[in-house]
Amino acid sequence: MLASKLGAGFPGGIVAGFLAGYLAAWLVRAIRLPRTLEGLKPVLLVPVLATGVTGLLMIYVVGSPLKAVMNALTAWLQGLSGGNAILLGLVLGAMMAFDMGGPVNKAAYTFATGLLA
């Protein structure tokens, strides 16, 4: 949701997910608590800290560059939709075949659906 609000799109969501996951894994290893408080770590401390740090990094560090990349990619693909329809078809086909259902495929499908509208 944050990546969408920042304009970073689907790649921003993927970056945020990886960032949150690796940050949470690092926090689990890094935080040392007494045995009596160890139960708070997976339920309260790690999710709150990982979410907060990931959100701040997305807003202040990662969001703007990804938004610029998404805007450039969208402008480039929209520029292909006029006279270069064959090149656009080749690019979208390559994006669809790249990872067979993964994030690049989904981005190409979403863009093509948006062009139909």
N, C-alpha and C positions, 0 to 999 in steps of 0.2 A: 504494500500500500504506500509506503514511504517513497519507494522508487517511482511509483506512478505519479505521486504528487510532485516530486522533484523534476519529472520529465525524463527520467533516466530509462524508463520503459522496462521491457523484459530483461535485457542484459543487466540493468541496475538491480533488478530483483535477484538475479542469479548471483551477482557479486555480493549483494547484501546477505544472501543465504550462506554462501561460502564463508564470508567474513564472520558472521554470527556463529557458525558451526565451529570453525577453527578457534575463534576466541573463547567459546564455551569450553572446548576441549582443553585449551591452555589454562583457563581459570580453574578447571577441576584439578589439574595437576599442580597449579601454583598456590592455591589457597590451602593453607594448613590451619586446621581448627582443633581445639581439644575434642576428645572423643565424645563428650556429652553434647557438643554443638555440631558435630559432623552431619547430623540429619538435616540441618538447615541449608547446607551447601547445595544439594541438587534441587531443592524445592524453592528456595528463596534467593540465596546469594548469587548463584551462577546465572539463573535466568534474568534477574533484575540488572546485574552488572553487564552481562553480554548484550542485552537489549538496549540498555542505555548507551553503552560505548558504540555499538553498531549504528544506532540512530544518529549519534553525534558525528561519527565518521562519515556516514552517508550524507548528512546535511552539509558539513563543512569541508570535506575532503573529496569524496568520491562522486557525489551527485552532479556537480557542475561539469567535470570532464566527460562523464557518461552522457549527460544531456547534450553536450556539444557533439559527441560522436553520433548519438541517435539523430539529432537534427541534420547533421551532414549526410548520414546514410539515407535518411528519409528524403532529403532534397535531391540527392543523387538518383535514387530510385524513381522519384517522381519526374525527374528530368528525362529519364529513359522512357517514360510512358507515352510520350508523343511520337516522335519520328523514329525512335529506336526500339520499336515494339519487339523485334526479334531478339535484340540484345537483352532487353528486359526479361523476355521469356527464358533465355539461356541463363541469366543470372538467378532468376527465381527458381528455375529447375535445378540448378547446381546447389542453391541453398536448401531446397527440399531434399535433395539426395545426399547432402553432406552428412547428416547424422541420423537420418531415418526416424523421425519422431522426437528428436531432441530440441533444444532451445533454438537453434538456427532454423530448423524446419518450422517451428511454431511462429517464429518472427516472419518468415517468408509467407506463410499461410495468412497470418493476420494482415500483412501489408497487401497481399493480393486481394483479400476480401474487402479491404478498405478501398482499393482501386475500383472494384466492381460497383461499390456504392457511389 
